[in-house]
Amino acid sequence: MNTLKLTAATLAILALAGCSDNDDDPVVETPPPVQPAPGLPQLAPAVGATLASCTDLATRISYPEAVITAATSVPAGTLSIAGKPVAQHCLVTGQLARRTSPVDGQAYAIGFEMRLPTNWNGRFFYQANGGVDGSVVTATGPVGGGGPLENALNLGFAVISSDAGHQAPTPFFGIDPQARVDYGYQAVGKLTPMAKNIIQTAYGKGPDRSYIGGCSNGGRHAMVAAARYAEQYDGFLVGNPGYRLPLAAIANIAGGKTYASLASTPGDLTTGFTQAERALVSNAVLGKCDALDGSADGLIQDTGACQKAFDLNRDVPTCTGARDGTCLSADQKTKIAGLFAGAKTESGTTIYTSFPYDSGFGTAGWASWKFASPIDRDSGAAAFIWSVPPEDRATFNGRDYVLNANLDALLARINATSATYPENALSFMVPPNASNLGTLKNRGAKMLVYHGTSDPIFSSDDTTSWYESLRAANSGDASNFARFFRVPGMNHCSGGPATDQFDMLTPLVNWVEKGQAPDSVTASARGAGNAGGVNADVPAGWAANRTRPLCAYPKVARYKGSGSIEDAANFSCQ
């Protein structure tokens, strides 16, 4: 009997994303305008406190349905970030809302850990994790980008991490309807007041300022919180958000079917668009777009202009004989261009969104999402977390599910409901009224969003389209409470030929608590010797420590005309 090959390694990175065209300014429907407050309030800075004791917290914490399993003092240096020791803190572990499912008979709970610094800065950080969740990863608090040099815990935040309501990083929890909605949004809603209660117990005061952040599915969690729990958080850090995961998953399944149809080796999706062919296309895009920002430096800053400058059919050679890595066949061009324009169902319905042509297609990370993910990750998520009814686990086969999929039927099943599953996937996974963030805005909270332009699974076009709708809902300008930064060349949350190492949490705090709105954030390449970890995708011709400004959309970084192209100081946001 064939079964789906789903492991923690392949599923822990599941996360998925929406509909736009491939222009600089995607066409969006204008939502009803948000009625702004006369003036946005300025939130006061947080005030810190000292943790008096740790080990007795297990007995002092009292919260309905919470079971505290341990409170342990963690000495300084037990954890480290980029070689820097993390300060002394208290580790609290437990579970919330233990239950047994009446549907699948399995035991469920929302597992969590909290790390409470001895020297606390008065702030709380909800670490929104990625993939299908299912494991409590170390609660350190991401600051953004790849190979981070800092984390929220070491900055003095109290940080929580959770498994989002199920105890394995596989999709089979989706058979239980409550586990579905916990994963979608309710785990955040349930854990947030509990975490604040624990902080109150530990320090004698609650957090003055609360933040939530993550990348991929973690970015989706943060976007959902911005729509559902805006009164609970003051700052939202959103990275490469898969905020329409079910649609992105099905679009990626459509891509898997397409690459299988192009494969020179039957069954091997990687041979439908080989590494040599992907490098060919990336180089062709660079040839048309690299210098649009004033510098031929291997980075495409002006993503919008690039989509107008590059044409796959015109700018990549067409094979007149066998495919050999120096050309694309006519069939490849037609089908791959269709995926970049936005995958469609058999009836012609656009599933998700377009993807921008960029420079990061030749990487291993890009290939993994396009060729392995449809079968190993997306199939299980679509079949068990989002479909109504879910598939039969005993007979499910991921490869067959993808290669034989009827895409119209998959879309119908994620939109379906039943007596057992009263919320459909687009209800429990997607932020409601995503462009109406009036509560967040009018209470003085802020949001920073970033997205890599070579992300292969969640398109930066989708996030651009969302931000355009947010601008439209706010009289054409949302920059007084939400800012969006595209990261040229970056793949999914990190990697790619990019300056992908940056800290967005510090500027978010400065904006929330000091009123310092960031026009740009400096990002670095992770070449040889980088303390946060080397990015293998950094081109050999770049300086190992190249820097660039990431610019608040719609501005792009342009070369000033003189000075080293390795230094962010010689670029400006225009």
Residue, then its C-alpha position, 0 to 999 in steps of 0.5 A: m500500500n502506497t502512503l505519503k512520504l511525510t517527515a518532519a524534515t520535509l514538512a516543517i518548512l511548509a508554508l504557502a500564500g494569493c491574485s495579481d498581475n505581473d506589473d509594477d502596480p498590481v490591479v486590485e479592488t479598492p475596499p471601503p476606506v478606513q475612517p482614520a482617527p484625527g491623529l495617530p497616537q504615539l505609544a510610550p516606550a516599554v519600561g523593564a523589570t527584573l525577574a526575582s525568581c524562576t523555579d517557583l514559577a511552576t507553582r505560582i502560575s495559575y491560568p485556566e486550562a494551562v498546565i505548567t510542566a516546568a520552570t528552569s533557570v537557564p544560565a547565560g551562554t547556554l544558548s548563543i546567537a551568531g556566537k554571542p551568548v544569550a543572557q540568563h533567563c527562565l524557561v517555562t514549559g507547558q500546555l494549554a487546552r488539553r483535549t481528546s478529539p471526538v473526530d479522530g480520537q487523538a490527544y491534542a493540546i497547544g504546547f508552548e515554551m516561554r523564555l523570560p529574561t532575568n533583565w527584562n526590557g518590558r516587552f513581549f514577543y510572540q514567535a510565530n513559527g513556520g511550516v505546519d507547526g507541530s513542534v515547540v521550537t526554541a523561543t528566541g524571537p526572530v528579527g528577520g532575514g537569514g543568518p540573524l546576528e541577534n534575537a528578541l530574547n537576547l534583546g531582553f524580550a520575554v518570548i513565547s513559541s508554540d506548536a499551534g495546537h498539534q504535536a507533530p509537524t505533519p498535516f494529519f492533524g487536519i482531520d480534527p476540525q478544532a486543530r485546523v482552526d487552532y493552526g489557522y488562528q485560534a492558538v495565537g488568540k488563546l496563547t496571547p492572554m495566557a503569556k501576558n498572565i505568565i509575564q505578570t506573575a513573573y515580573g509583577k507587571g504585564p508587558d508594556r509593549s507586545y510584538i508578534g513576528g515570523c516568516s513564511n507561515g509565521g508571517r501569515h500568523a502575524m498578518v492574521a493577528a493584525a486583522r484578528y488581534a490588533e488590540q493585543y499587539d503593538g508591533f507586527l513583523v511580517g516576513n515572506p507571508g504565506y497569507r493565502l496558504p491554501l491557494a499558494a499550495i494548489a498553485n504549486i501543485a499546478g506547477g508540479k503537474t506542469y514540470a512533470s509534463l515537461a520532464s525529460t526523465p519521466g517522474d523527475l520534476t527537476t528535469g522539467f526545468t533543469q538547473a542549467e536552464r534556470a541559470l540561463v533564465s536568471n542570467a537573461v533576466l539580469g541581462k535585461c534588468d540588472a542596470l535599471d537601478g544604475s548599477a550592473d551589480g547582480l541585484i535587480q532593485d527595480t522589480g516593477a520595471c524589470q517585468k516590463a523589460f524582460d520577455l521570456n519568449r524574446d530574451v531566452p533562446t528557443c531550442t531548435g534541437a534537443r534541450d542542452g541547457t542553452c535554450l528552452s523548448a517552445d513548450q517550456k516557454t509556453k508553460i513556464a511563462g503561464l506559471f509565472a503569469g499565474a497558474k490556472t485550473e483546467s477551466g481557466t480559473t486563476i488559482y493564486t497570483s503571478f511571480p516576478y521574473d528575478s535573479g534567484f531561480g538557479t538556487a537549490g532553495w528555489a528548486s526544492w519548493k518548485f519540484a519537491s514541495p508539491i508532492d512532499r508538502d503541498s499534497g498533504a496540506a491540501a488533502f488533510i488540513w484544507s480539504v472538506p472532507p479530508e482524504d483517507r490517510a490509509t490510502f493516500n499517496g502524495r505523488d498520485y494526488v498531485l500528478n492526477a489532481n483536478l485543480d478545479a476540484l481541489l479549489a472547490r474542496i478548500n472552499a467547502t464546509s460541512a457539519t463537521y468542518p464548519e469553517n473552510a480553509l479560506s476562512f480559518m487560514v486567511p486574515p479577514n478583511a486583510s486591507n482593513l487594519g483600522t484598529l491597528k492603525n488607530r491605536g498607534a500600532k505599527m507593521l513592517v513587512y518584507h518579502g524576497t523577490s525570488d521567493p518560489i512559493f509565496s510570491s512577492d507580487d501577492t504581498t505587493s498587491w495586498y499592500e496596494s490594497l492597504r494603501a487604497a483603503n487609506s487614501g493612497d498612503a498607509s506609510n504612517f502605520a505599515r511599511f513594506f520592503r522587497v528584498p531583491g534576489m532573496n528566496h523563501c525567507s533567506g538565501g538566493p543571490a541577495t543581501d538577506q541578513f537584516d534586523m527589522l525588529t529594532p526599527l519596528v520597536n523604534w517606530v512603535e515606541k519612539g515614532q521613528a518610521p524607517d525609510s530604509v533598513t540596511a541588509s548584508a550579504r552572508g559571504a565567507g566568514n559571516a557570523g550568522g552563517v554563510n549563504a551559499d548563493v552569494p555570487a563569487g564576484w560580490a564582496a563577502n560583506r556587501t550591504r544594500p538599503l532595503c527601501a520602503y515600497p514603492k521606492v527602490a535602491r538606486y546607485k548614486g553614480s560613484g563609490s563602491i557598489e559593495d557599500a549601501a552608503n552609495f545607494s539611495c531610496q528613490 
